[in-house]
Amino acid sequence: MELWGLSTCIGTLLAAMSNSGKLRIGILGIQGAFQEHKVALLKAHEAAKCDDLSNWTLDIVDVRSRGDVTDDLDGLILPGGESTTMSLFLKREGLDTVLREWMAKRRRVTWGTCAGMILLAENIEHQKEGGQSQLGGLHVTVSRNYFGRQVDSFEADVTVSSNTLTGSCEDDETCRGVFIRAPAVISVDDPRVKVIGSLTFTDRQQSVRSVIVAVQEENILATAFHPELTDDTRWHRHFLEMVKQNKTSI
Ligand SMILES: NC(=O)CC[C@H](N)C(=O)O
């Protein structure tokens, strides 16, 4: 009886231990909206103070050189900005190889927003002349600048699949999407890719169309829009939950 009590106690302790600790998140800090992601992560973490995520402390680091991609990094955000500039920088600094290795190891959690989505895509349509290198890993084809030029940037509601964002109910729901010279996913090239966000819009020919703007393939999350530029922290919360789950399942 006593032994049973002891093992129950140890079991509870181990469960509690594996459900707390530190989440170390790296944000590629070369250019673009990296600072906004940092603020949104802190807000999402703060808002989660009543539940399990609050047992985890958050440690956010800028990733700018190979030395920043340490083994204790649990998650990575590739922000919006300009994918061609980012890929040139990644290549020049040898960060592309290091990040690919880091992503492959234990399938680390990575989130690309806008330019970040382009960097993660295995196939890019309308690449920069001469091509642009990418990190890859996400089996989709994206069309760069799908909605047009900078002046064609807009805000619209995105339909988010049910049960994607924490606290969501069974029905699909919406989030506000900020689209700045944004890409879109024009084909899903692997059955592991889940479509989690789509946008209905009117194209230049006045036809109403629906296009994929958010996907998840195992531990890779990609959004064509910028949640970090809104007050809605549900996407950051979703990302942190992915990181936490990955860490506790190792
Ligand atoms: N807001 C953005 O991240 C724009 C991305 C841009 N279209 C690119 O090619 O990188």
PDBQT file of the ligand as one rigid body, heavy atoms in Angstrom, charges set to zero:
ROOT
HETATM    1  N1  LIG A 301       5.274  40.715 -46.067  1.00  0.00    +0.000 N 
HETATM    2  C1  LIG A 301       6.097  39.859 -46.589  1.00  0.00    +0.000 C 
HETATM    3  O1  LIG A 301       6.755  39.089 -45.878  1.00  0.00    +0.000 OA
HETATM    4  C2  LIG A 301       6.267  39.908 -48.082  1.00  0.00    +0.000 C 
HETATM    5  C3  LIG A 301       7.008  38.745 -48.661  1.00  0.00    +0.000 C 
HETATM    6  C4  LIG A 301       7.520  39.057 -50.057  1.00  0.00    +0.000 C 
HETATM    7  N2  LIG A 301       6.512  38.903 -51.026  1.00  0.00    +0.000 N 
HETATM    8  C5  LIG A 301       8.711  38.177 -50.357  1.00  0.00    +0.000 C 
HETATM    9  O2  LIG A 301       8.917  37.713 -51.424  1.00  0.00    +0.000 OA
HETATM   10  O3  LIG A 301       9.476  37.946 -49.491  1.00  0.00    +0.000 OA
ENDROOT
TORSDOF 0
